[in-house]
Amino acid sequence: MEYRQLGRSGLRVSTLTLGTMTFGGLGPFANVGSTDAAGAGRQMAMAIDAGVNFIDTANVYSNGVSEEIIGEALPVPRDKVLLATKCRMTIGPGPNDGGASRYHIIAELEKSLRRLRTDYIDLYQLHQWDGRTPLEETMEALDTLVRSGKVRYVGASNYSGWHLMKALAASDRHNFQRYVSQQIHYSLQAREAEYELLPITIDQGLGTMIWSPLAGGLLSGKYRRGIEPPAGSRHLTAWNEPPVRDQSQLYDIVEELVTIAADRDVSGAQVALAWLLGRPGVTTLIIGARTDAQLADNLKAASLTLTADERARLDKASQPPLLYPYWHQAATASERLSEADLSLIGPFLKKS
């Protein structure tokens, strides 16, 4: 297992992080998985034995049950693993049961600490943007939690580029604790993060945690053109993350995946994960699994390195178009592009 620095922090995290959305299976989360405490303990032990040192959850996952299960079933002493959780989503009927207010952030942190049976959270993340709460209030509340010792680091999740830069600027202006990371959706099937979020990661020195790196199982190799998906697949349920905007391209990507996988005698999922681990700005991939077998397979991706030709084939099959103003920058500003700029525009310059 490789360990990478989480942004500009001193924290080193495994390139694979165990995701726990499947723990509990209450309400809509039953569409993702329903792992009980015994199964969760087994999966955490499998991941830790493979070198994973990072576990990610959220207060909203099965209405807190995911956190409770981690607290109950964690198979190692608390200080032997890093725990990340989140708040912001609406978790009740009250007017303050959601958002990024000081009230909600601190109240939810206290609940998460009790459920996880710990005195501190290693990475506390805002699960989504809140455009109604003053940003200084949000960042000051997070700063307070770090200075109190209840939180070690803070991060963002699912922000847009301008949201993220605005938050970083507020922290810098007031000397608040800065986000060290962002948790975002990124995969071969959905490369929108390359337009803004990954260049910001490189430019601002953030860590990047990737959620749903297999696009909700779409990149497992089970979903293929002209073949009926297996029964029980997530995309046959009410769970619709992530959306599929171009089904034909998805099938083209999967065909390339399974071809490379067959040549390497590995799974399509391992190839998809290995591709992501080699992308600019990526720190760690959050992998979750309904079954122990899925988890065991995904963990093997940490030791898979793709060749330049294999990466080029996957790049070609999945490349998003160069939107404005980036195509204009490629045509007229290529002599003064930074490393962050080139993470997106570089491949298009090579084609010209």
C-alpha positions as CSV (number, residue, x, y, z in Angstrom):
1,M,0.0,0.0,0.0
2,E,1.3,3.5,-0.9
3,Y,0.8,6.4,1.5
4,R,0.4,9.9,0.2
5,Q,0.4,13.3,1.9
6,L,-3.1,14.7,2.4
7,G,-2.6,18.1,0.8
8,R,-0.2,20.5,2.6
9,S,-0.9,18.7,6.0
10,G,1.6,16.4,7.6
11,L,-1.0,13.5,7.5
12,R,-0.1,10.5,5.4
13,V,-3.1,8.5,4.1
14,S,-3.3,5.2,2.2
15,T,-4.2,5.5,-1.5
16,L,-7.3,3.4,-0.7
17,T,-9.8,4.6,1.9
18,L,-12.5,2.3,3.2
19,G,-16.0,3.9,2.5
20,T,-18.8,2.9,4.9
21,M,-22.0,4.0,3.1
22,T,-23.0,0.4,3.0
23,F,-22.9,0.0,6.8
24,G,-26.4,-0.1,8.3
25,G,-28.6,-0.1,5.2
26,L,-31.4,2.1,6.6
27,G,-33.8,4.0,4.4
28,P,-32.5,4.9,0.9
29,F,-29.1,3.6,1.9
30,A,-30.4,0.1,1.6
31,N,-30.0,0.6,-2.2
32,V,-26.3,0.8,-1.6
33,G,-25.8,-2.0,0.9
34,S,-26.8,-3.3,4.3
35,T,-23.7,-4.5,6.1
36,D,-24.2,-5.3,9.8
37,A,-21.8,-4.8,12.6
38,A,-20.2,-8.3,12.2
39,G,-19.8,-7.7,8.5
40,A,-18.4,-4.2,9.0
41,G,-15.9,-5.5,11.5
42,R,-14.7,-8.1,9.0
43,Q,-14.4,-5.6,6.2
44,M,-12.5,-3.1,8.3
45,A,-10.1,-5.8,9.4
46,M,-9.6,-6.8,5.7
47,A,-8.9,-3.3,4.7
48,I,-6.5,-2.6,7.6
49,D,-4.7,-5.9,7.0
50,A,-4.1,-4.7,3.4
51,G,-2.6,-1.4,4.7
52,V,-5.6,0.9,4.6
53,N,-5.3,3.5,7.4
54,F,-8.3,5.7,6.6
55,I,-12.0,5.1,7.1
56,D,-14.6,7.5,5.8
57,T,-18.2,7.9,7.0
58,A,-20.9,10.6,7.4
59,N,-23.5,11.5,10.0
60,V,-26.2,11.1,7.3
61,Y,-25.3,7.5,6.3
62,S,-28.2,5.4,7.5
63,N,-29.1,8.2,9.9
64,G,-26.0,7.8,12.0
65,V,-26.0,4.0,12.1
66,S,-22.9,3.8,9.9
67,E,-21.0,5.8,12.6
68,E,-22.4,3.6,15.4
69,I,-21.3,0.4,13.6
70,I,-17.8,1.8,13.2
71,G,-17.7,2.7,16.9
72,E,-18.9,-0.8,17.9
73,A,-16.9,-2.9,15.4
74,L,-13.6,-1.1,14.9
75,P,-11.2,-4.1,15.1
76,V,-8.1,-2.1,16.1
77,P,-7.4,0.5,18.8
78,R,-8.7,3.9,17.9
79,D,-5.3,5.5,17.5
80,K,-4.2,2.9,14.9
81,V,-6.6,4.2,12.2
82,L,-7.7,7.6,10.8
83,L,-11.4,8.4,11.0
84,A,-13.2,10.9,8.7
85,T,-16.8,11.9,9.0
86,K,-19.0,14.7,7.6
87,C,-21.9,17.0,8.4
88,R,-24.1,19.5,6.6
89,M,-26.9,17.4,5.1
90,T,-30.4,17.7,6.6
91,I,-30.9,15.0,9.3
92,G,-34.2,16.0,10.9
93,P,-37.4,18.1,10.5
94,G,-36.2,21.1,12.5
95,P,-35.1,24.4,10.9
96,N,-31.6,23.9,12.1
97,D,-31.2,20.2,11.3
98,G,-29.1,20.9,8.3
99,G,-26.7,23.4,6.8
100,A,-23.3,24.8,7.8
101,S,-24.2,27.1,10.7
102,R,-22.1,27.1,13.8
103,Y,-25.1,25.6,15.7
104,H,-25.4,22.6,13.3
105,I,-21.7,21.9,12.8
106,I,-20.9,21.8,16.5
107,A,-24.1,19.9,17.4
108,E,-23.4,17.2,14.8
109,L,-19.8,16.9,15.7
110,E,-20.8,16.0,19.3
111,K,-23.2,13.4,18.1
112,S,-20.6,11.9,15.7
113,L,-18.1,11.7,18.5
114,R,-20.6,9.7,20.7
115,R,-21.6,7.4,17.9
116,L,-18.0,6.7,16.9
117,R,-16.9,6.3,20.5
118,T,-14.0,8.6,20.2
119,D,-12.7,11.9,21.6
120,Y,-11.6,13.3,18.2
121,I,-12.2,13.2,14.5
122,D,-9.1,13.1,12.2
123,L,-10.8,14.8,9.3
124,Y,-14.1,16.6,9.7
125,Q,-15.7,17.5,6.3
126,L,-18.5,19.8,5.2
127,H,-20.6,17.4,3.1
128,Q,-22.0,20.0,0.8
129,W,-22.1,23.8,0.2
130,D,-24.4,26.1,2.2
131,G,-25.1,29.3,0.3
132,R,-27.2,30.8,3.1
133,T,-24.9,30.7,6.1
134,P,-22.2,33.4,6.2
135,L,-18.9,31.7,5.1
136,E,-17.0,33.2,8.0
137,E,-19.4,31.6,10.5
138,T,-18.8,28.2,8.9
139,M,-15.0,28.5,8.8
140,E,-14.8,30.0,12.3
141,A,-16.8,27.1,13.7
142,L,-14.5,24.6,12.1
143,D,-11.5,26.5,13.3
144,T,-12.9,26.4,16.9
145,L,-13.3,22.6,16.7
146,V,-9.7,22.2,15.6
147,R,-8.3,24.5,18.3
148,S,-10.5,22.6,20.9
149,G,-8.7,19.3,20.0
150,K,-12.0,17.6,18.9
151,V,-11.0,17.8,15.2
152,R,-7.5,17.4,13.7
153,Y,-8.1,18.6,10.2
154,V,-11.0,20.0,8.1
155,G,-12.1,19.3,4.5
156,A,-14.8,20.1,2.0
157,S,-16.9,17.8,-0.1
158,N,-19.0,18.4,-3.3
159,Y,-18.1,22.1,-3.6
160,S,-17.9,23.8,-7.0
161,G,-14.6,25.5,-7.9
162,W,-15.7,29.0,-6.9
163,H,-17.2,27.7,-3.6
164,L,-13.9,26.1,-2.8
165,M,-11.8,29.1,-3.6
166,K,-14.1,31.4,-1.7
167,A,-13.8,29.2,1.4
168,L,-10.0,29.0,1.1
169,A,-9.9,32.8,0.7
170,A,-12.0,33.3,3.8
171,S,-9.7,31.1,5.9
172,D,-6.6,32.8,4.7
173,R,-8.1,36.3,5.3
174,H,-9.1,35.5,8.9
175,N,-6.3,33.0,9.8
176,F,-8.8,30.2,10.2
177,Q,-7.9,26.6,9.8
178,R,-7.8,25.9,6.0
179,Y,-9.4,23.0,4.2
180,V,-6.7,20.4,3.7
181,S,-8.7,18.3,1.4
182,Q,-11.8,18.0,-0.8
183,Q,-13.9,14.9,-1.3
184,I,-15.3,14.8,-4.9
185,H,-16.8,12.5,-7.5
186,Y,-14.4,11.5,-10.2
187,S,-14.1,8.4,-12.4
188,L,-13.5,7.3,-16.0
189,Q,-17.2,7.7,-16.5
190,A,-17.4,11.2,-15.0
191,R,-14.3,13.4,-15.5
192,E,-15.9,16.8,-14.9
193,A,-13.6,17.4,-11.9
194,E,-10.8,17.9,-14.3
195,Y,-12.2,21.3,-15.4
196,E,-11.8,23.1,-12.1
197,L,-11.6,21.0,-8.9
198,L,-8.4,19.1,-9.8
199,P,-6.6,22.1,-11.0
200,I,-7.5,23.9,-7.8
201,T,-6.2,20.9,-5.8
202,I,-2.8,21.2,-7.5
203,D,-2.7,25.0,-7.3
204,Q,-3.8,25.2,-3.7
205,G,-2.1,22.2,-2.3
206,L,-5.2,20.2,-1.3
207,G,-5.6,16.5,-0.9
208,T,-8.3,14.8,-3.0
209,M,-10.5,12.0,-1.8
210,I,-12.5,10.4,-4.6
211,W,-15.9,9.0,-3.9
212,S,-17.6,6.4,-6.1
213,P,-14.5,5.8,-8.2
214,L,-16.2,2.9,-9.9
215,A,-19.2,5.1,-10.7
216,G,-21.5,3.2,-8.5
217,G,-20.4,-0.1,-10.0
218,L,-20.8,1.0,-13.6
219,L,-17.1,0.5,-14.2
220,S,-17.0,-3.0,-12.6
221,G,-17.3,-4.7,-16.0
222,K,-20.8,-6.0,-15.3
223,Y,-22.5,-3.3,-17.3
224,R,-21.8,-3.9,-21.0
225,R,-23.4,-3.2,-24.3
226,G,-26.1,-5.7,-25.1
227,I,-25.7,-7.6,-21.9
228,E,-28.4,-7.5,-19.1
229,P,-26.8,-6.3,-15.8
230,P,-26.8,-8.8,-13.0
231,A,-29.8,-8.9,-10.6
232,G,-29.5,-6.6,-7.6
233,S,-27.2,-4.1,-9.3
234,R,-27.3,-0.7,-7.8
235,H,-28.4,1.0,-11.0
236,L,-31.5,-1.2,-11.1
237,T,-32.7,0.4,-7.9
238,A,-33.9,3.9,-6.9
239,W,-30.3,4.9,-6.3
240,N,-29.3,7.0,-9.3
241,E,-25.8,8.2,-8.4
242,P,-23.9,8.9,-10.6
243,P,-26.1,10.0,-13.5
244,V,-25.1,8.5,-16.9
245,R,-25.0,11.3,-19.5
246,D,-23.7,9.3,-22.4
247,Q,-24.5,5.6,-22.3
248,S,-22.8,4.9,-25.6
249,Q,-19.5,6.3,-24.3
250,L,-19.9,4.4,-21.0
251,Y,-20.1,1.2,-22.9
252,D,-17.0,2.2,-25.0
253,I,-15.1,2.8,-21.7
254,V,-16.2,-0.5,-20.2
255,E,-15.1,-2.4,-23.3
256,E,-11.7,-0.9,-23.1
257,L,-11.6,-1.7,-19.4
258,V,-12.5,-5.3,-19.8
259,T,-10.1,-5.8,-22.7
260,I,-7.2,-4.4,-20.6
261,A,-8.3,-6.4,-17.6
262,A,-8.4,-9.7,-19.6
263,D,-4.9,-9.0,-20.9
264,R,-3.6,-8.4,-17.3
265,D,-5.7,-11.2,-15.7
266,V,-7.3,-8.7,-13.3
267,S,-10.8,-7.3,-12.9
268,G,-12.2,-4.3,-14.7
269,A,-12.7,-2.6,-11.4
270,Q,-9.0,-2.9,-10.6
271,V,-8.1,-1.3,-13.9
272,A,-10.5,1.6,-13.3
273,L,-9.1,2.2,-9.9
274,A,-5.5,2.0,-11.0
275,W,-6.2,4.6,-13.8
276,L,-7.5,7.0,-11.1
277,L,-4.6,6.5,-8.8
278,G,-2.3,7.7,-11.6
279,R,-4.2,10.9,-12.3
280,P,-2.9,14.3,-11.4
281,G,-4.0,15.6,-8.0
282,V,-5.6,12.3,-6.7
283,T,-4.6,11.4,-3.1
284,T,-6.9,8.5,-2.2
285,L,-9.9,6.5,-3.5
286,I,-12.8,5.7,-1.3
287,I,-13.8,2.1,-1.9
288,G,-16.9,0.5,-0.4
289,A,-18.3,-2.9,-1.1
290,R,-21.5,-4.8,-0.6
291,T,-19.6,-8.1,-0.2
292,D,-16.2,-9.2,1.2
293,A,-15.3,-10.5,-2.3
294,Q,-15.8,-7.1,-3.9
295,L,-13.7,-5.5,-1.2
296,A,-10.9,-8.0,-1.6
297,D,-10.9,-7.5,-5.3
298,N,-10.8,-3.7,-5.0
299,L,-8.0,-3.7,-2.5
300,K,-5.7,-5.4,-5.1
301,A,-5.9,-2.2,-7.2
302,A,-3.3,-0.6,-4.8
303,S,-0.6,-2.8,-6.4
304,L,-1.6,-2.5,-10.0
305,T,0.3,-0.1,-12.3
306,L,-1.0,0.5,-15.8
307,T,1.3,1.0,-18.8
308,A,1.5,4.2,-20.7
309,D,-0.4,2.6,-23.6
310,E,-3.1,1.2,-21.4
311,R,-3.6,4.7,-19.8
312,A,-3.7,6.3,-23.2
313,R,-6.4,3.9,-24.4
314,L,-8.6,4.7,-21.4
315,D,-7.9,8.4,-21.7
316,K,-9.0,8.3,-25.3
317,A,-12.2,6.4,-24.6
318,S,-13.2,8.7,-21.7
319,Q,-11.8,12.2,-22.6
320,P,-14.3,15.0,-22.0
321,P,-14.4,17.9,-24.5
322,L,-12.3,21.0,-23.8
323,L,-14.9,23.6,-22.8
324,Y,-14.6,27.4,-22.9
325,P,-12.4,29.2,-21.7
326,Y,-10.0,26.2,-21.8
327,W,-10.0,25.7,-25.6
328,H,-9.2,29.4,-26.0
329,Q,-6.4,29.1,-23.5
330,A,-5.0,26.1,-25.3
331,A,-5.0,28.1,-28.6
332,T,-3.7,31.4,-27.3
333,A,-2.0,31.0,-23.9
334,S,-0.1,27.7,-24.1
335,E,3.3,29.4,-23.5
336,R,2.3,30.4,-20.0
337,L,0.3,27.6,-18.5
338,S,1.0,26.4,-15.0
339,E,1.1,22.8,-13.8
340,A,-2.5,23.2,-12.6
341,D,-3.6,24.5,-16.0
342,L,-1.8,21.7,-17.8
343,S,-3.5,19.0,-15.8
344,L,-6.5,19.7,-18.0
345,I,-5.2,21.4,-21.1
346,G,-1.9,19.5,-21.5
347,P,-3.3,16.4,-23.3
348,F,-5.0,18.7,-25.9
349,L,-1.8,20.5,-26.6
350,K,-0.1,17.3,-27.4
351,K,-2.9,16.6,-30.0
352,S,-2.4,19.9,-31.8
